[in-house]
Amino acid sequence: MLPLEFLQNCEQAEITVVEGDPNFVARLADIGLHVGSAIQMIQAGSPCVVQIGEARLSLRLNDRQQVLVRPLSTNE
C-alpha cells in the first residue's frame, strides 16, 4: 500500500484505506472514493486529478487525511 499522491500519471490502483476527519471521509465516499474503489491518477501533484468511474476529481490531501491505495498491475 502507498499514499494516493505517490501514484504516477495514468497509474491505476484500488483504494484500501480512507482515513481522517469523519466528515471528510463521508464526503469522499459520497463522490465514490471509498475502500474497494478503482482509481486512476490523471495528473499527479497537489492538487492531483484522479478518475473514479466516469468522474474526474481534483483532490488536495493534507497530513490529517490519508488515502492509501494498492497499485494494480497492467494485467488486471
PyMOL commands that set and color helices and strands:
alter all, ss='L'
color gray80, all
select helices_A, chain A and resi 4-6+22-30
alter helices_A, ss='H'
color red, helices_A
select strands_A, chain A and resi 2-3+12-19+38-43+48-52+55-59+66-71
alter strands_A, ss='S'
color yellow, strands_A
deselect
rebuild
show_as cartoon
